[in-house]
């Protein structure tokens, strides 16, 4: 994270307020302005950024033992748990330490 100059976190304690919509639109807008953008979907229970970004159906791969982000054009990369599993319509049910390990990686 030290290599990333600017970080924008979109979060709320309430569901259904538009966090994903704001995040995707902000990411695409910045990307269109020529900024390098990385979008992390940290919603482990209902990841929706894959569907909203048009990347649904793709799967993430691994490089050098790490998750490789999905490239969305030249300036934008995305990581979502929905892109790790073949069935993207099923919820991911993880608890405590496993959640934190996934987000940190």
Backbone bond lengths (Angstrom), bond angles and torsions (degrees), N, CA, C in turn:
res aa  C-N    CA-C-N  psi(-1)  N-CA   C-N-CA  omega(-1)  CA-C   N-CA-C  phi
1 X - - - 1.462 - - 1.530 111.40 -
2 X 1.337 117.15 -20.22 1.465 120.06 -179.63 1.526 112.06 -64.57
3 X 1.326 117.02 -26.18 1.466 120.89 -178.79 1.525 112.38 -76.19
4 X 1.321 116.86 -15.27 1.469 121.27 -177.47 1.515 108.94 -89.90
5 X 1.340 115.82 118.14 1.458 120.64 -175.38 1.533 112.36 -72.19
6 X 1.322 116.70 -48.91 1.467 120.78 -178.61 1.522 109.02 -119.19
7 X 1.322 116.16 133.20 1.464 122.13 178.39 1.525 108.21 -125.96
8 X 1.312 116.31 132.82 1.463 121.87 176.80 1.523 106.80 -121.65
9 X 1.329 116.35 123.13 1.456 120.68 179.62 1.530 107.80 -111.55
10 X 1.319 115.65 127.06 1.464 121.43 176.84 1.524 106.15 -108.86
11 X 1.336 115.92 114.29 1.461 119.16 -176.70 1.523 111.80 -148.89
12 X 1.314 114.88 160.57 1.452 122.46 177.26 1.524 108.01 -161.60
13 X 1.317 116.75 153.92 1.460 120.45 175.73 1.525 111.70 -82.79
14 X 1.305 117.40 -6.25 1.456 122.11 -176.69 1.519 109.51 -110.53
15 X 1.294 116.54 141.04 1.462 121.11 176.42 1.516 111.32 -87.09
16 X 1.313 115.92 156.56 1.464 121.05 174.42 1.508 115.60 75.80
17 X 1.334 117.64 22.14 1.468 119.83 -178.30 1.532 112.73 -101.53
18 X 1.338 117.59 -1.66 1.459 120.22 175.64 1.519 115.45 101.79
19 X 1.316 117.94 20.19 1.478 120.79 -179.78 1.521 111.22 -59.71
20 X 1.310 117.18 -46.36 1.462 120.89 -178.81 1.523 111.12 -66.56
21 X 1.317 116.98 -41.09 1.466 121.02 178.98 1.522 110.87 -61.57
22 X 1.322 116.99 -45.99 1.465 121.22 178.10 1.523 110.42 -62.53
23 X 1.331 116.83 -45.20 1.463 121.58 -177.73 1.517 112.41 -61.01
24 X 1.330 116.94 -48.64 1.464 120.78 -178.91 1.525 110.89 -64.82
25 X 1.311 117.57 -44.93 1.470 119.80 -179.49 1.524 111.62 -65.90
26 X 1.309 117.57 -39.27 1.461 121.73 177.05 1.528 110.23 -63.83
27 X 1.325 116.80 -44.94 1.469 121.26 -179.88 1.529 111.49 -62.28
28 X 1.339 117.11 -47.58 1.463 119.70 179.48 1.523 111.12 -64.90
29 X 1.337 117.49 -39.76 1.465 121.12 179.01 1.521 111.98 -62.11
30 X 1.321 116.80 -46.55 1.468 120.40 178.61 1.521 111.46 -65.75
31 X 1.323 115.92 -38.55 1.464 120.98 178.82 1.531 110.89 -62.57
32 X 1.319 116.49 -41.60 1.470 120.58 178.85 1.519 112.40 -66.39
33 X 1.331 116.84 -22.76 1.469 121.25 176.49 1.531 111.89 -84.52
34 X 1.330 116.34 2.77 1.454 120.55 178.07 1.516 114.76 92.19
35 X 1.328 117.72 4.82 1.466 121.21 178.37 1.525 109.48 -79.39
36 X 1.323 116.89 145.79 1.459 121.43 172.80 1.521 107.49 -80.67
37 X 1.336 116.47 125.47 1.463 121.52 -173.19 1.522 110.14 -127.62
38 X 1.318 115.53 135.42 1.454 122.35 171.26 1.520 108.19 -120.14
39 X 1.303 117.00 131.56 1.459 121.86 -177.12 1.527 108.42 -119.46
40 X 1.329 116.27 118.36 1.461 122.55 179.77 1.519 109.23 -109.94
41 X 1.309 116.19 121.10 1.464 121.75 176.25 1.520 107.29 -90.88
42 X 1.323 116.73 97.81 1.466 121.66 -178.24 1.523 111.91 -91.23
43 X 1.320 118.02 11.38 1.464 121.64 176.01 1.523 107.59 -81.83
44 X 1.310 116.49 100.56 1.457 121.01 -174.49 1.516 113.59 -79.30
45 X 1.322 117.67 -18.02 1.460 119.93 -175.19 1.523 112.98 -98.71
46 X 1.300 117.36 -22.70 1.458 120.58 179.73 1.514 111.03 -152.87
47 X 1.339 117.24 62.17 1.467 119.33 -177.63 1.529 110.76 -63.97
48 X 1.322 116.46 122.94 1.465 120.24 -175.99 1.526 113.25 -121.25
49 X 1.327 118.11 -5.80 1.463 119.62 -176.75 1.518 112.88 -65.13
50 X 1.325 118.03 -28.84 1.465 120.21 178.30 1.529 109.96 -61.89
51 X 1.323 115.64 -46.45 1.468 119.72 179.24 1.523 110.96 -67.20
52 X 1.324 117.39 -43.64 1.465 121.35 -176.01 1.521 112.56 -69.60
53 X 1.338 117.09 -27.99 1.462 120.39 -178.22 1.528 112.36 -90.71
54 X 1.328 116.56 -5.71 1.460 119.71 -179.50 1.520 112.93 83.28
55 X 1.329 117.75 13.25 1.463 120.47 -178.53 1.522 112.51 -100.62
56 X 1.317 117.52 5.23 1.460 121.44 -179.54 1.529 109.18 -60.42
57 X 1.322 116.25 138.36 1.458 120.54 -178.46 1.518 111.96 100.91
58 X 1.320 117.62 -17.82 1.458 121.68 174.90 1.523 109.06 -86.95
59 X 1.299 116.46 158.18 1.455 121.20 176.12 1.523 109.31 -124.24
60 X 1.324 116.06 140.50 1.457 120.74 176.30 1.525 109.28 -73.41
61 X 1.311 115.41 153.00 1.460 120.21 176.58 1.526 108.14 -117.67
62 X 1.315 115.79 178.67 1.465 121.00 178.47 1.521 108.90 -118.74
63 X 1.336 114.98 142.61 1.458 122.58 174.63 1.506 107.78 -131.86
64 X 1.305 116.73 127.26 1.462 121.93 177.96 1.537 111.66 54.37
65 X 1.340 116.66 38.66 1.449 121.38 177.73 1.514 115.18 76.21
66 X 1.329 117.77 11.08 1.468 121.68 -179.65 1.522 109.84 -126.77
67 X 1.315 115.43 156.23 1.459 120.62 177.63 1.530 108.67 -68.97
68 X 1.319 116.01 129.42 1.467 120.93 177.82 1.525 108.52 -96.88
69 X 1.328 117.95 124.71 1.468 120.31 178.99 1.527 111.88 -61.33
70 X 1.315 116.10 151.70 1.460 122.57 175.55 1.527 107.99 -81.30
71 X 1.313 117.15 126.40 1.471 120.50 -179.48 1.515 109.40 -83.49
72 X 1.324 115.03 126.87 1.466 122.99 179.51 1.528 107.80 -114.36
73 X 1.296 117.15 76.76 1.457 119.41 -175.07 1.515 109.07 85.26
74 X 1.298 116.64 -173.25 1.449 120.74 -174.87 1.507 116.42 -72.67
75 X 1.324 118.23 -29.83 1.466 120.77 -171.07 1.516 115.11 -109.68
76 X 1.330 118.57 -5.80 1.458 119.17 -172.25 1.522 111.62 -127.06
77 X 1.332 115.05 136.66 1.460 122.34 175.12 1.527 107.88 -127.96
78 X 1.323 115.93 148.21 1.455 120.32 -176.75 1.530 110.24 -134.66
79 X 1.328 115.51 142.51 1.462 122.85 172.35 1.524 106.92 -129.85
80 X 1.312 115.29 125.95 1.459 121.41 177.17 1.519 107.68 -144.55
81 X 1.318 117.03 140.65 1.459 119.60 177.10 1.516 111.31 -61.12
82 X 1.316 117.53 -24.67 1.460 120.69 177.47 1.525 111.09 -64.09
83 X 1.327 117.38 -19.74 1.464 121.25 -179.46 1.528 112.36 -93.79
84 X 1.327 117.35 3.42 1.459 121.14 179.00 1.522 112.86 -94.91
85 X 1.302 117.00 -19.16 1.453 121.38 -173.62 1.518 110.48 -121.04
86 X 1.320 116.40 147.28 1.454 121.50 -179.45 1.515 113.64 -64.15
87 X 1.339 116.76 -38.50 1.468 120.88 -179.71 1.523 108.73 -96.40
88 X 1.312 117.14 98.21 1.455 121.12 -173.59 1.520 113.28 -84.26
89 X 1.325 117.53 -4.52 1.463 119.40 179.66 1.523 112.30 -94.29
90 X 1.341 117.45 -1.86 1.464 120.36 179.00 1.525 110.11 -95.22
91 X 1.336 117.66 138.89 1.465 120.30 178.00 1.525 111.41 -70.12
92 X 1.309 115.79 152.30 1.458 122.07 176.96 1.526 107.01 -100.72
93 X 1.304 117.35 120.49 1.460 120.91 -176.52 1.524 108.49 -111.63
94 X 1.323 115.08 96.13 1.460 121.88 178.41 1.515 107.90 -122.86
95 X 1.317 116.59 157.47 1.455 121.49 179.18 1.515 110.76 -121.28
96 X 1.315 116.06 161.82 1.456 129.00 174.15 1.504 118.89 16.90
97 X 1.364 117.41 -101.91 1.462 120.99 -172.45 1.523 113.42 -58.47
98 X 1.326 117.96 -36.30 1.456 120.58 -179.66 1.527 111.20 -66.75
99 X 1.337 116.89 -37.74 1.464 121.07 176.20 1.517 110.90 -61.30
100 X 1.329 116.68 -49.44 1.462 120.97 -177.51 1.535 111.33 -63.88
101 X 1.301 116.47 -38.11 1.467 120.27 178.77 1.527 110.43 -63.43
102 X 1.321 116.80 -41.92 1.473 121.19 179.73 1.526 111.12 -64.78
103 X 1.325 117.49 -43.62 1.469 120.87 -179.64 1.512 110.80 -66.61
104 X 1.330 117.68 -43.52 1.468 120.74 179.93 1.517 112.10 -63.24
105 X 1.343 116.54 -39.87 1.455 118.51 -179.49 1.509 110.39 -67.45
